[in-house]
Amino acid sequence: MKTLPIRTTVVGSYPFPGWLEFCTQNLDKFGPADIDEMVNDAVIAAVHDQVNAGLDVITDGEQTRLDFNLSFYGYLKGIEPNHSETRKFGPPAHDQRGKHSIVAELTAPKGLGAVAEYKRLKALAPAGPVLKSSIPGPYTLSGRMLANDRYKDRYAITEALIPIVKKELEDLVAAGCTEITVDEPSMSCYAYKEDTKRFRDIFNKTVESVYGKCRLSTHLCFGNFKGRPVGYRSLKPMIPDFLDLKVDEVHIEMANREFAEIELLADFAERMDVAVGIIDVKNYYIESEKDVVERIKRCLKYVPAEKLSVAPDCGLSQTARWAAKQKLVNMVKGAKIVRGEL
């Protein structure tokens, strides 16, 4: 459970080293042992940067995931790529991402890979920081699949994915993982036009068997593919239903939205801890220690220090590594300054 005031954490992803980007485009030139060594080295690099920054909570940087959703699709049976749905040219945006057709019952006989990721992180990370694993929730995971006669719409696909994600969460807890984030950015992106009570029920059904058995959080943001949001960027449609999510902590994007609706953090803080995104991952302005201190003090007007964590707005996979490193260093330094003043 949370012990530090103004805890410093991250969402999940971290930039790939340049050499890993190159290698992932040339995997046919490597053998299985080469790839395993490559992955270990990439995780070591991500862990090093996070530990060097002084974070209280670290991840493996999601260095084995080539895409937020589609990497998990490699573990799913019953789907195949559908290239006809993809726009290939023009400005990079969400409609250029690949989709999949469902051709049989959706199953994941070997899980979704998160347990192996956690075990690798545990073996490579030093003692001290809390180790966190993250996994997309079923609604977000369904986003790149096309409905068919068996699964009539996105909600039907989501229902089929709930037991798969639920089992992965249970296996993570059984493996000793004490902190898990269930990422559901699609829920926050579409809260303005979908049934938020239905979203709440889907989420709670997914996590019910692990709630209370680990520190459980959810990440709500408005999209970050190629540094571009996708959804209507407002917290108001999420309230009050998202206040009933079964989580210990909710992570909310704030910096990229210039702290709009910051007063609504108080509503969440009444029910759960709040991790506030105070670092803008879509901007190459490097927040100074002074910026971080000022932003944290703004948050403290609405969230008590013992319930507050600070983090980047979203995962850092779309941010250059040099910028990500310095942003995290300054975030931790600023948090320590405020923590020392309490």
C-alpha positions in Angstrom: 0.0 0.0 0.0 1.0 3.6 -0.4 3.4 4.8 2.3 5.0 8.0 1.0 3.4 11.4 0.6 3.7 12.7 -3.0 5.0 9.4 -4.3 6.8 9.5 -7.7 5.6 7.0 -10.3 5.2 6.3 -14.0 2.4 4.9 -16.0 4.1 2.1 -17.8 5.9 2.6 -21.1 9.4 4.1 -21.6 11.1 5.0 -24.9 12.9 2.3 -26.8 16.7 2.8 -27.1 17.5 3.7 -30.7 19.2 0.3 -31.2 16.1 -1.5 -30.1 13.9 0.4 -32.6 16.4 -0.8 -35.3 16.4 -4.4 -34.1 12.6 -4.7 -34.0 12.5 -3.8 -37.7 15.1 -6.5 -38.4 14.0 -9.4 -36.2 14.5 -11.9 -39.0 18.3 -11.3 -38.7 18.3 -12.5 -35.0 18.0 -15.9 -33.3 15.8 -16.6 -30.3 18.8 -16.2 -27.9 19.8 -12.9 -29.5 16.3 -11.6 -29.0 16.1 -12.7 -25.4 19.4 -10.9 -24.7 18.1 -7.9 -26.5 15.0 -7.7 -24.4 17.0 -8.1 -21.2 19.4 -5.3 -22.2 16.4 -3.0 -23.1 14.8 -3.6 -19.7 18.1 -3.0 -17.9 18.4 0.4 -19.8 14.8 1.4 -18.9 15.3 0.4 -15.3 18.6 2.3 -15.1 17.0 5.5 -16.3 14.1 5.2 -13.8 16.3 4.3 -10.9 18.8 7.0 -11.8 15.9 9.5 -11.7 15.0 8.4 -8.2 11.5 7.2 -8.8 9.7 5.5 -6.0 7.8 3.2 -8.4 9.3 1.7 -11.6 8.2 -0.5 -14.5 10.0 -2.5 -17.1 9.3 0.3 -19.6 7.1 -2.1 -21.6 10.2 -2.8 -23.7 8.8 -6.0 -25.0 5.6 -4.3 -26.4 5.9 -3.0 -29.9 2.5 -1.5 -29.6 0.2 -0.7 -26.7 -2.6 -3.0 -27.8 -1.3 -5.0 -30.7 1.6 -6.6 -28.9 -1.1 -8.4 -26.7 -2.9 -9.5 -29.9 0.1 -11.8 -30.5 -1.1 -13.9 -27.5 -4.7 -14.1 -28.6 -6.1 -16.9 -30.7 -9.0 -16.3 -33.0 -7.9 -13.1 -34.7 -5.9 -12.2 -37.8 -4.7 -8.9 -39.3 -7.2 -7.0 -41.5 -5.1 -4.7 -43.7 -8.0 -3.3 -45.7 -9.0 -1.0 -42.8 -5.6 0.8 -42.5 -4.9 4.3 -43.9 -1.2 4.2 -44.9 -0.4 7.8 -45.9 -0.9 11.3 -44.6 -0.4 12.8 -41.1 0.2 10.1 -38.5 -3.0 9.5 -36.5 -5.0 6.8 -34.8 -6.8 5.8 -38.0 -3.5 4.5 -39.4 -3.3 1.8 -36.8 -3.8 -1.8 -37.9 -7.1 -3.7 -37.1 -7.8 -7.3 -36.7 -10.6 -9.6 -37.9 -12.1 -12.1 -35.5 -12.1 -15.5 -37.2 -12.8 -17.9 -34.2 -13.5 -17.8 -30.5 -11.2 -15.4 -28.6 -8.8 -17.2 -26.3 -5.3 -16.7 -24.8 -4.1 -20.2 -23.8 -0.7 -18.9 -22.7 -1.9 -15.7 -21.1 -1.0 -12.2 -22.3 2.7 -12.2 -21.4 2.5 -9.7 -18.5 3.6 -12.4 -16.0 6.8 -13.1 -17.9 7.4 -9.4 -18.1 7.0 -9.0 -14.4 9.3 -11.9 -13.6 12.0 -10.4 -15.9 11.7 -7.0 -14.2 11.9 -8.6 -10.7 15.1 -10.5 -11.8 16.8 -7.4 -13.2 15.7 -4.5 -11.0 17.6 -3.5 -7.9 16.1 -3.5 -4.4 14.3 -0.4 -3.3 11.8 0.8 -5.8 8.3 -0.7 -6.0 7.8 -2.7 -9.1 4.7 -2.1 -11.1 3.1 -4.1 -13.9 0.5 -2.7 -16.3 -2.0 -4.3 -18.6 -4.8 -2.8 -20.9 -8.3 -3.4 -19.7 -10.7 -5.4 -21.9 -12.5 -2.4 -23.4 -9.3 -0.7 -24.5 -7.9 -4.1 -25.6 -11.0 -4.6 -27.9 -10.3 -1.4 -29.8 -8.5 -2.8 -32.8 -10.8 -5.7 -33.4 -13.7 -5.8 -35.9 -17.1 -7.1 -34.9 -18.5 -10.1 -36.7 -21.5 -12.4 -36.5 -20.2 -14.0 -33.3 -19.2 -10.8 -31.6 -21.8 -8.3 -32.7 -20.2 -5.1 -31.4 -17.3 -3.8 -29.3 -19.1 -4.5 -26.1 -19.5 -8.2 -27.1 -15.8 -8.3 -27.9 -15.1 -6.7 -24.5 -17.1 -9.3 -22.6 -15.2 -12.1 -24.3 -11.9 -10.4 -23.2 -12.9 -9.9 -19.6 -12.0 -13.4 -18.4 -8.7 -13.3 -20.3 -7.6 -10.0 -18.7 -9.0 -11.2 -15.3 -6.9 -14.4 -15.4 -3.8 -12.4 -16.3 -4.4 -10.1 -13.3 -4.8 -13.1 -11.0 -1.7 -14.7 -12.4 0.3 -11.4 -11.8 -0.8 -11.4 -8.1 0.1 -15.1 -7.8 3.5 -14.3 -9.2 4.0 -11.8 -6.4 3.3 -8.5 -8.2 2.1 -6.0 -5.5 1.2 -3.1 -7.8 -0.8 -3.3 -11.0 -2.2 -0.7 -13.3 -5.2 -1.5 -15.6 -5.0 0.9 -18.4 -8.4 2.0 -19.8 -7.8 5.1 -21.9 -10.5 4.1 -24.3 -13.0 4.5 -21.4 -11.9 8.0 -20.7 -11.7 8.9 -24.4 -15.3 7.9 -25.0 -16.9 8.7 -21.7 -18.6 11.7 -23.4 -20.6 9.5 -25.7 -20.9 6.1 -24.1 -22.6 4.7 -21.1 -20.3 5.4 -18.2 -22.2 3.1 -15.8 -21.5 0.3 -18.3 -17.8 1.2 -18.3 -17.7 1.1 -14.5 -19.4 -2.3 -14.4 -17.0 -3.7 -17.0 -14.0 -2.4 -15.1 -15.2 -3.7 -11.7 -16.1 -7.1 -13.1 -12.6 -7.4 -14.6 -10.7 -6.5 -11.4 -13.1 -8.0 -8.7 -10.9 -11.0 -8.0 -7.7 -9.1 -7.4 -9.1 -5.9 -5.8 -7.8 -5.8 -2.2 -5.0 -8.3 -3.0 -2.6 -5.8 -4.5 -2.3 -2.0 -5.0 -4.6 -1.6 -7.9 -4.8 1.5 -10.1 -6.2 2.6 -13.4 -4.8 5.0 -16.0 -7.3 7.3 -17.6 -6.0 9.6 -20.4 -7.2 10.9 -23.8 -4.9 9.0 -26.2 -1.2 9.4 -27.1 -0.5 7.7 -30.4 2.3 9.6 -32.1 1.8 12.3 -29.4 -1.8 12.9 -30.5 -4.9 12.7 -28.3 -8.0 10.9 -29.7 -10.8 11.6 -27.3 -12.9 14.5 -26.0 -10.6 15.8 -23.2 -12.8 16.4 -20.2 -13.1 14.7 -16.9 -16.7 15.9 -16.3 -18.4 13.0 -18.3 -16.6 10.5 -16.1 -18.2 11.8 -12.9 -19.9 10.4 -10.9 -19.7 6.8 -12.3 -15.9 6.6 -12.5 -15.7 7.5 -8.8 -17.0 4.0 -8.1 -14.2 2.1 -9.9 -12.7 -0.5 -7.7 -9.1 0.9 -7.5 -6.8 2.1 -4.8 -5.5 4.9 -7.1 -6.6 6.6 -10.3 -4.1 8.2 -12.7 -5.4 11.4 -14.4 -3.8 13.4 -17.3 -3.4 17.0 -16.3 -0.3 18.7 -17.6 -1.2 18.5 -21.3 -4.6 20.0 -20.5 -3.0 22.9 -18.7 -4.5 21.6 -15.5 -8.1 22.2 -16.7 -10.7 20.9 -14.3 -8.1 20.5 -11.5 -10.9 21.1 -9.0 -12.4 17.7 -10.0 -9.4 15.9 -8.5 -11.0 16.5 -5.1 -14.0 14.3 -6.1 -11.6 11.4 -6.9 -9.5 12.0 -3.8 -12.6 11.5 -1.6 -12.8 7.9 -2.9 -9.2 6.9 -3.7 -5.6 8.0 -4.0 -4.8 10.2 -7.0 -1.8 10.1 -9.3 -1.7 13.3 -11.2 0.0 13.7 -14.5 2.2 16.8 -14.0 4.7 16.1 -16.8 3.6 16.6 -20.4 4.8 13.7 -22.5 3.5 15.3 -25.7 5.7 18.4 -25.3 9.5 18.8 -25.6 9.5 21.6 -23.1 11.5 20.2 -20.1 9.7 21.0 -16.9 12.0 22.6 -14.4 12.2 21.7 -10.7 10.4 25.0 -10.1 7.6 24.1 -12.5 7.2 20.7 -10.8 7.0 22.3 -7.3 4.4 24.8 -8.5 2.3 22.1 -10.1 2.4 19.9 -7.1 1.4 22.7 -4.8 -1.6 23.4 -7.1 -2.6 19.7 -6.8 -2.3 19.8 -3.0 -5.2 22.2 -2.9 -7.4 19.4 -3.9 -5.6 16.2 -3.0 -4.0 15.6 0.5 -0.3 14.8 0.3 -0.8 11.3 1.7 -3.1 10.5 -1.1 -1.1 12.2 -3.9 1.3 10.6 -6.4 2.9 12.4 -9.3 3.7 11.1 -12.7 3.9 11.9 -16.4 0.6 12.3 -18.1 0.9 9.1 -20.0 3.4 6.4 -20.9 6.7 7.8 -22.3 7.0 5.5 -25.3 6.2 8.4 -27.7 8.7 10.7 -26.2 12.4 10.9 -27.1 14.6 9.2 -24.5 16.8 12.2 -23.8 13.7 14.2 -22.9 12.0 11.5 -20.9 15.1 11.1 -18.8 15.4 14.8 -17.9 11.7 15.1 -17.3 11.7 12.3 -14.8 14.8 13.6 -13.0 13.2 17.0 -12.6 9.9 15.5 -11.5 11.5 13.6 -8.7 13.7 16.6 -7.6 10.6 18.8 -7.4 8.6 16.2 -5.5 11.4 15.8 -3.0 11.5 19.6 -2.4 7.7 19.7 -1.7 7.9 16.6 0.4 10.6 18.2 2.5 8.5 21.2 3.1 5.5 19.2 4.5 
